[in-house]
Amino acid sequence: MDPRNAYEDLFELSPNAILIIEGDRFVDCNPAAVEMLRFPSKQALLGHSGAQTHPADISPACQPDGESSAEKAEKYLKIASEQGSHTFEWTHLRFDGTDLLVEVQLTVAKAGERPVVHVVWRDISERKRLEAELGRVQRLEAVGRLAGGIAHDFNNLLMVIVSHAELLKDGFDSGSPDPSPVQEIQDAADRAAALTRQLLAFSRGQPAQARATDLGDVVDGVLGLLDRLIGEHIEIDVQRGDGPLTVMADPSQLEQLVLNLATNARDAMPRGGRVEISIGREQVDEGRSDHLAPGAYVSLSVGDSGSGMTREQIDRAFDPYYTTKATGKGTGLGLATVHAIVEQNFGQVWIESEPGQGACIRVLLPLSQREPEAARSARQGRRQKGGGETILLVEDESSIRTLFETGLRKEGYRVMSAEDGQEALDLVAGRSEAIDLLVTDVVMPRLSGPELARRLSNEWPGLQVLFMSGYSDEGNLSAIRAVHRSRVLQKPFPPKVLHSEIRRMLDA
């Protein structure tokens, strides 16, 4: 076989686009180049005699850095001629007008007076997309590390604020001053806690505690807060289907889901309008969705009468950090958090909108046949006061430990308290009487909450554990999941929530 024919075959069969430039014009190309640029033929790409194609002819007027494509092409050809070769990234235009991002390798050979340039293109669009995705993931990890670094201490501070504000408000009577300033303190602490939870949602530092929960009850429970968050200039209309609308999910995540959707609707109507919240049941049939299994679902729709969204805004709405709000008016995490919560609970979320027609965000979550825990607790007539049970309370923040210890003793419990896991072990060393419940922080010096629970469970196999988490890294989360007969409360929370959860566990 003539080697020259083999060389021609290599040129024609190469998966990379190969082109030949004489002077500053393309004079030849292989089929891969035609296919990459989506031209109808080789002749259409190269141009006719006397009007051969210049690199700038199949490029946008300017490259992404703003420099003229014509001037930059001449500069790079000159560099290649002087150095013998040159490699760089370039944006070309396909025949249909779309951009093509390629890595270009120029190799120059002298052929008389006119240099001949061997050009190789490699399509790097997918590589750049993956690099951008990797960068996004790395940014999320950085946010997670940053959030994790401050969340434990920050949530402990919020615990003190929330708890004392509740105690102060409960102490008001009919002759007391206006309690609204205390309510403002509570609302501000709630917003701060919500922001921390959104950050932790991406760092996996917030353990989820799935329970049978009526989504309709969740919406009813946050309506008072929604009235304050949304404002009097926006009307709220809630429509709820019949019967329990139960899903297996963390109630705090469901509250966060509803609040984020409602505040997103509010932000779309700065001059006022109407928010419509609808909860019901929906059947998903075979073949309807690639993301959902056929079956019964609970549907949640939150619509607004705002300015609507473009297709580009809809496509990017669930991306972290993406926001159309002015600087300082949004974090870009609200809808991204909604998407994360829905996916974690095996559901689907999407947006229906047209510019000028408002927007509606729809969520589907699998319907559960289990009885909601709140209804079961009410039916069983759960006791609210302690009956002399022994609780081991372990918390390294002294102000929180003192607050909870005082409250639990008033509720009728016997309380043993320690500032960390090691002190707790020393406190119960040699004790023969069983502890009814361990209430412990997760991240503590000397000995963590999960390790303390593991060691005490060896002594008392039936021990129940209530973790209080301000932030846990993946290692601690795994350790928490390994502890049987345990629940998790996410800081910050008021004392009455702690008392209710303790009673729930002891009565189980």
LINQUI-V536254 format. One record per residue. N is the residue number from 1. PSI is psi in degrees with one decimal (NA if undefined). OMEGA is omega in radians with two decimals (* if undefined). D_LAST is the distance of its C-alpha to the last C-alpha in Angstrom with 2 decimals. Layout:
n:psi:omega:d_last
N:PSI:OMEGA:D_LAST
N:PSI:OMEGA:D_LAST
This chain:
n:psi:omega:d_last
1:133.1:3.13:84.96
2:122.4:3.14:86.30
3:-30.9:-3.13:83.95
4:-34.4:3.07:84.50
5:-36.6:3.10:82.93
6:-40.0:3.11:79.91
7:-39.8:3.12:79.56
8:-37.4:3.10:79.73
9:-41.1:3.11:77.04
10:-40.4:3.12:74.74
11:-46.0:-3.05:75.37
12:-34.0:-3.01:74.69
13:-5.7:-3.10:71.63
14:134.2:3.08:69.73
15:-19.5:3.05:66.18
16:147.3:3.08:66.81
17:127.8:3.11:69.06
18:130.5:3.13:72.50
19:156.8:3.11:75.22
20:130.9:3.09:78.69
21:130.7:2.95:80.17
22:124.9:-3.03:83.88
23:-107.5:3.07:84.71
24:23.4:-3.11:81.81
25:145.7:3.04:81.43
26:131.1:3.11:79.49
27:-13.4:3.11:81.95
28:158.0:3.08:79.72
29:161.1:3.11:76.10
30:171.4:-3.12:74.21
31:-32.3:-3.13:72.12
32:-34.2:3.11:68.84
33:-42.3:3.12:70.07
34:-44.5:-3.13:70.92
35:-40.1:-3.10:67.54
36:-38.2:-3.14:65.64
37:-2.3:3.08:67.43
38:33.7:3.05:67.34
39:152.3:-3.13:71.09
40:-23.9:-3.12:72.81
41:167.0:3.08:75.31
42:-40.0:-3.12:76.69
43:-38.2:3.13:79.68
44:-34.9:3.13:77.57
45:-44.8:-3.05:75.79
46:-22.3:-3.09:78.95
47:168.2:-3.11:81.16
48:169.1:-3.11:84.76
49:129.8:-3.14:87.85
50:-8.2:-3.12:88.67
51:46.7:-3.12:85.23
52:157.9:-3.04:82.87
53:131.1:3.00:79.33
54:148.3:3.11:78.59
55:-35.2:-3.14:75.05
56:-19.9:-3.14:74.61
57:-24.6:3.13:75.45
58:36.6:3.12:72.16
59:156.7:3.02:70.09
60:164.6:-3.09:68.78
61:-36.9:3.14:71.17
62:150.7:3.04:69.16
63:168.0:-3.07:66.76
64:-25.4:3.13:63.26
65:-0.1:3.11:64.77
66:-9.0:-3.11:67.18
67:144.5:3.13:70.31
68:132.4:3.13:72.73
69:-39.1:-3.13:72.28
70:-46.4:-3.12:76.08
71:-39.7:-3.11:76.66
72:-36.6:3.10:73.76
73:-44.3:3.12:74.91
74:-39.6:-3.14:78.38
75:-44.0:-3.11:77.00
76:-34.8:3.07:74.91
77:-37.6:3.12:77.83
78:-41.4:3.11:80.01
79:-43.8:3.14:77.50
80:-39.1:3.14:77.34
81:-38.2:-3.12:81.14
82:-37.0:-3.04:81.50
83:-14.3:-3.10:78.79
84:-25.2:3.10:79.10
85:163.2:3.12:75.49
86:137.0:-3.14:72.64
87:136.8:-3.08:68.96
88:171.1:3.07:66.94
89:146.7:-3.04:64.47
90:145.0:3.04:65.87
91:117.1:3.05:64.82
92:170.9:3.05:66.96
93:126.6:3.04:67.06
94:170.6:-3.13:66.67
95:-30.5:-3.13:69.03
96:4.8:3.06:66.37
97:-1.8:3.13:66.02
98:157.0:-3.12:62.67
99:147.9:3.03:62.28
100:118.0:3.13:62.38
101:122.1:-3.08:61.39
102:155.7:2.91:63.31
103:125.9:-3.05:64.21
104:132.3:3.04:68.01
105:116.6:3.12:70.14
106:131.9:3.04:73.86
107:127.2:-3.00:76.43
108:134.4:3.02:80.09
109:139.3:3.13:83.19
110:131.1:3.08:86.72
111:83.9:-3.09:88.89
112:-135.0:-3.11:92.16
113:-23.7:-3.05:92.02
114:123.1:3.08:88.71
115:146.6:3.07:85.49
116:129.6:-3.07:83.25
117:123.4:3.05:79.51
118:120.6:-3.03:77.03
119:129.9:3.05:73.77
120:128.5:3.06:70.38
121:137.0:2.97:67.37
122:123.9:3.13:63.79
123:116.7:-3.11:61.21
124:18.2:-3.13:58.52
125:-47.2:-3.12:56.56
126:-39.0:3.12:53.57
127:-41.9:3.13:53.77
128:-36.6:3.10:53.78
129:-42.7:3.13:50.80
130:-37.3:3.10:48.85
131:-40.2:3.11:50.04
132:-40.2:3.11:48.88
133:-41.8:3.09:45.46
134:-41.0:3.10:45.29
135:-38.5:3.10:46.31
136:-44.0:3.12:43.56
137:-41.7:3.13:40.95
138:-36.6:3.08:42.46
139:-40.6:3.11:42.35
140:-41.2:3.11:38.66
141:-38.6:3.11:38.10
142:-42.1:3.08:40.22
143:-41.4:3.13:38.19
144:-44.4:3.12:35.00
145:-41.5:3.12:36.53
146:-45.9:3.13:37.80
147:-43.4:-3.14:34.50
148:-33.4:-3.12:32.66
149:-29.5:-3.09:35.27
150:-17.1:-2.96:34.69
151:-41.5:-3.08:31.13
152:-52.8:-3.12:29.44
153:-39.5:-3.11:31.82
154:-44.4:3.14:32.17
155:-30.7:3.03:28.48
156:-40.6:3.08:28.30
157:-41.6:3.10:31.20
158:-34.8:3.09:29.56
159:-45.2:-3.14:26.47
160:-43.8:-3.12:28.87
161:-49.5:-3.10:30.65
162:-44.9:-3.06:27.67
163:-46.1:-3.12:25.95
164:-31.1:3.06:29.20
165:-38.9:3.10:30.24
166:-43.3:3.12:27.13
167:-39.3:3.13:27.74
168:-42.5:-3.13:31.39
169:-39.8:3.12:30.78
170:-23.9:-3.12:28.39
171:-7.6:3.12:31.20
172:143.9:2.99:33.74
173:-174.0:-3.05:34.94
174:-25.0:-3.13:37.54
175:5.6:-3.09:40.35
176:165.9:3.08:39.10
177:169.8:3.14:40.72
178:122.4:-3.10:39.85
179:-0.8:-3.05:36.30
180:-35.2:3.07:37.20
181:-35.5:3.09:38.16
182:-38.2:3.10:34.68
183:-37.5:3.10:33.32
184:-37.8:3.08:35.79
185:-46.3:3.13:34.41
186:-42.6:-3.14:30.87
187:-41.6:3.13:32.28
188:-40.0:3.10:34.29
189:-38.6:3.10:31.36
190:-41.7:3.14:29.35
191:-39.5:3.10:32.35
192:-41.3:3.12:32.71
193:-38.7:3.13:29.09
194:-39.5:3.12:29.56
195:-41.2:3.11:32.69
196:-41.5:3.12:31.05
197:-37.1:3.11:28.31
198:-42.2:3.11:31.15
199:-43.1:-3.09:32.93
200:-21.4:3.13:29.94
201:-28.9:-3.13:29.29
202:-15.4:3.14:32.50
203:0.2:-3.08:31.93
204:30.0:3.12:28.53
205:10.2:-3.13:27.42
206:103.4:-3.11:24.50
207:135.1:3.11:21.40
208:141.8:3.14:19.86
209:91.7:-3.07:16.13
210:134.0:3.10:16.28
211:157.6:3.03:13.95
212:111.9:-3.00:14.91
213:132.0:3.08:16.97
214:114.0:-3.10:19.70
215:-31.8:3.08:22.80
216:-39.1:3.10:24.47
217:-35.8:3.10:21.90
218:-45.6:3.12:22.44
219:-44.7:3.11:26.18
220:-37.8:-3.08:25.88
221:-27.0:-3.10:23.93
222:1.0:-3.09:26.66
223:-39.7:3.12:29.63
224:-42.9:3.11:30.27
225:-36.6:3.13:30.47
226:-39.7:3.14:32.59
227:-39.1:-3.13:35.06
228:-37.0:-3.10:35.69
229:-40.4:-3.02:35.83
230:-37.8:3.09:38.09
231:161.3:-3.07:40.43
232:-17.5:-3.09:42.36
233:-3.1:-3.13:44.92
234:130.3:3.13:42.52
235:138.8:3.12:41.17
236:127.9:3.09:37.68
237:124.7:-3.11:37.17
238:127.9:3.06:33.79
239:128.8:-3.06:33.69
240:135.2:3.10:30.50
241:169.5:-3.12:30.33
242:155.2:3.03:28.78
243:171.1:3.10:25.30
244:138.7:3.11:22.20
245:76.2:-2.91:23.37
246:134.3:3.03:20.31
247:153.8:3.05:20.57
248:101.1:-3.08:18.44
249:166.2:3.07:19.22
250:121.3:-3.11:18.39
251:-37.8:3.14:18.57
252:-35.0:3.07:20.81
253:-39.1:3.11:23.09
254:-40.0:3.07:23.42
255:-43.9:3.13:24.38
256:-39.1:3.12:26.85
257:-50.0:-3.11:28.19
258:-44.5:-3.12:28.96
259:-42.2:-3.13:30.42
260:-41.9:3.13:32.62
261:-41.3:-3.12:33.97
262:-43.0:3.13:34.72
263:-31.4:3.05:36.44
264:-40.7:3.08:38.39
265:-40.8:3.10:39.64
266:-44.9:-3.08:40.56
267:-20.3:3.11:42.59
268:-5.9:-3.08:44.54
269:67.2:-3.09:45.81
270:-23.7:-3.13:47.29
271:8.9:3.13:49.45
272:165.5:-3.12:46.73
273:-145.1:-3.02:45.64
274:131.1:3.03:42.75
275:126.0:3.12:39.32
276:119.7:3.12:37.92
277:125.2:-3.11:34.24
278:131.3:3.11:33.41
279:133.0:3.14:30.12
280:-162.7:3.11:30.21
281:151.3:3.12:30.03
282:140.3:3.13:32.58
283:130.5:3.08:33.52
284:117.3:-3.09:34.86
285:165.1:3.11:37.42
286:130.7:3.08:38.78
287:-3.6:-3.12:41.16
288:-37.4:-3.05:40.29
289:140.7:3.05:38.80
290:-16.2:-3.03:39.17
291:-17.5:-3.04:35.88
292:138.9:3.03:33.53
293:148.4:3.10:32.67
294:144.5:3.12:33.56
295:-170.5:-3.11:30.85
296:140.0:-3.11:29.11
297:154.1:2.95:28.43
298:128.5:-3.12:27.41
299:139.2:3.06:30.49
300:122.3:3.12:30.86
301:132.8:3.07:34.44
302:111.9:-3.10:35.73
303:156.1:3.10:39.47
304:164.2:3.11:42.06
305:32.6:-3.09:45.67
306:-157.0:-3.00:46.89
307:-5.1:3.12:49.66
308:-177.9:-3.05:48.01
309:147.7:3.03:48.04
310:166.8:3.11:50.56
311:-39.0:3.13:49.86
312:-41.3:3.13:50.06
313:-38.9:3.11:47.50
314:-43.4:-3.11:45.11
315:-29.0:-3.07:45.58
316:-0.7:-2.98:44.74
317:-33.2:-3.09:42.16
318:4.9:3.11:39.15
319:134.5:3.04:41.00
320:141.2:3.10:39.74
321:-7.5:-3.13:42.20
322:126.7:3.08:43.98
323:144.8:3.06:44.59
324:2.2:-3.11:47.40
325:160.7:3.10:46.83
326:159.5:3.14:49.25
327:131.0:-3.13:48.75
328:-5.3:-3.11:46.12
329:-6.1:-3.13:44.64
330:151.8:-3.12:42.08
331:-18.4:-3.03:40.37
332:12.6:-3.12:40.64
333:-11.9:-3.02:36.95
334:-59.6:-3.11:35.46
335:-28.7:3.06:36.06
336:-37.4:3.08:35.77
337:-40.9:3.07:32.19
338:-47.9:-3.13:31.60
339:-42.4:-3.13:33.05
340:-41.9:-3.13:30.92
341:-44.3:-3.12:27.63
342:-44.8:3.13:28.75
343:-40.1:-3.13:29.92
344:-27.7:-3.10:26.75
345:24.4:2.97:24.86
346:35.7:3.11:27.55
347:-164.4:3.13:29.34
348:145.3:3.11:32.84
349:140.3:3.10:34.53
350:167.9:-3.06:38.19
351:134.3:3.02:40.69
352:119.0:-3.07:43.16
353:154.3:2.97:46.01
354:146.8:3.10:49.77
355:130.3:3.13:51.82
356:-1.0:-3.06:52.28
357:15.7:-3.09:49.76
358:-174.5:-3.13:46.49
359:151.7:3.07:43.54
360:123.1:3.09:40.34
361:125.5:-3.06:37.52
362:138.5:-3.13:35.47
363:136.0:2.99:32.10
364:129.4:3.07:30.56
365:142.5:-3.10:26.98
366:132.5:3.10:25.65
367:133.4:3.10:24.07
368:143.0:3.11:20.61
369:-1.9:-3.13:19.93
370:151.8:3.09:16.14
371:133.0:3.12:14.89
372:139.0:-3.08:14.55
373:-35.8:-3.14:11.19
374:-40.9:3.13:13.05
375:-39.4:-3.14:14.23
376:-39.5:-3.14:11.04
377:-41.7:3.14:9.65
378:-40.0:-3.13:13.14
379:-35.3:-3.10:13.35
380:-4.9:3.11:10.44
381:54.4:-3.05:12.18
382:135.3:3.08:9.69
383:143.3:3.13:11.39
384:-18.6:-3.10:13.33
385:154.2:3.09:14.76
386:158.3:3.13:13.93
387:37.1:3.13:14.37
388:10.5:3.11:16.36
389:152.8:-3.12:13.81
390:125.1:-3.14:15.82
391:130.1:3.01:15.63
392:112.8:-3.09:18.21
393:122.2:-3.11:19.54
394:116.2:-3.08:22.04
395:126.3:-3.05:24.18
396:-12.9:3.09:27.88
397:111.3:-2.97:28.85
398:-38.0:-3.11:29.71
399:-38.3:3.11:29.67
400:-42.6:-3.12:26.10
401:-45.3:3.14:24.96
402:-41.9:-3.14:26.75
403:-48.3:-3.11:25.44
404:-39.1:-3.13:21.74
405:-44.9:3.14:22.35
406:-44.1:-3.12:24.18
407:-40.1:-3.12:21.63
408:-37.0:3.09:18.68
409:-39.8:3.10:20.97
410:-29.7:-3.14:21.86
411:-6.3:3.07:18.25
412:16.1:3.12:18.19
413:154.3:2.93:16.83
414:126.9:-3.00:18.97
415:129.0:2.94:19.90
416:129.4:-3.04:21.86
417:148.0:3.12:23.42
418:155.3:-3.07:25.57
419:-11.1:3.05:27.61
420:175.3:-3.06:27.11
421:-38.4:-3.12:25.61
422:-41.7:3.10:28.56
423:-35.9:3.11:28.49
424:-42.5:3.10:24.80
425:-42.7:3.12:25.77
426:-34.7:-3.08:28.70
427:-36.0:-3.07:26.63
428:3.8:-3.12:24.36
429:127.6:3.12:27.20
430:1.4:-3.13:27.69
431:131.4:-3.14:24.59
432:-31.0:-3.12:23.43
433:133.5:-3.08:20.42
434:152.2:3.01:17.19
435:136.6:-3.11:15.67
436:-33.4:-3.08:12.04
437:136.1:3.01:12.00
438:122.0:3.06:14.91
439:113.3:-2.99:15.90
440:145.0:2.95:19.05
441:161.3:-3.11:21.73
442:-54.6:-3.09:22.76
443:114.3:-3.13:26.56
444:155.6:3.07:27.98
445:155.7:3.07:31.25
446:-53.1:-3.11:31.71
447:123.4:-3.07:28.26
448:164.8:3.11:25.84
449:-47.5:3.12:22.09
450:-37.7:3.13:21.41
451:-37.7:3.07:23.91
452:-44.9:3.14:22.46
453:-39.6:-3.14:18.97
454:-45.4:-3.11:20.83
455:-40.3:3.14:22.79
456:-30.9:3.11:20.05
457:-27.6:3.04:17.99
458:-32.5:3.13:21.17
459:-41.7:-3.13:21.08
460:90.7:-3.02:17.40
461:-27.1:-3.11:16.22
462:9.3:-3.04:12.51
463:131.8:3.02:12.58
464:149.7:-3.05:10.28
465:130.4:3.02:12.70
466:110.5:3.12:13.16
467:142.2:3.00:16.70
468:116.3:-3.00:19.07
469:121.0:2.96:21.86
470:-34.2:3.05:25.26
471:139.0:3.07:26.77
472:134.3:3.05:26.36
473:177.6:-3.04:29.07
474:-33.8:3.12:28.67
475:-45.8:3.12:28.50
476:-34.5:3.10:25.55
477:-42.4:3.10:23.77
478:-39.9:3.12:24.26
479:-36.3:3.10:22.98
480:-45.7:-3.10:19.77
481:-25.5:-3.11:19.24
482:-11.3:-3.12:19.86
483:115.4:3.12:16.97
484:159.0:3.10:14.07
485:47.9:-3.12:10.40
486:155.8:3.01:11.82
487:168.4:-3.12:12.22
488:131.7:2.95:15.51
489:128.3:-3.12:16.85
490:120.3:3.08:20.49
491:149.9:-0.05:22.88
492:154.1:3.07:24.17
493:150.6:3.14:21.56
494:160.4:-3.11:21.88
495:-35.2:-3.09:20.09
496:-30.0:3.08:18.23
497:-41.4:3.08:16.49
498:-46.2:-3.13:15.44
499:-42.1:-3.13:14.24
500:-42.8:-3.12:12.23
501:-39.6:3.09:10.57
502:-44.9:-3.14:10.00
503:-38.4:3.12:8.45
504:-45.0:-3.09:6.12
505:-40.6:-3.12:5.19
506:-29.9:-3.13:5.58
507:-8.8:-3.08:3.80
508:NA:*:0.00
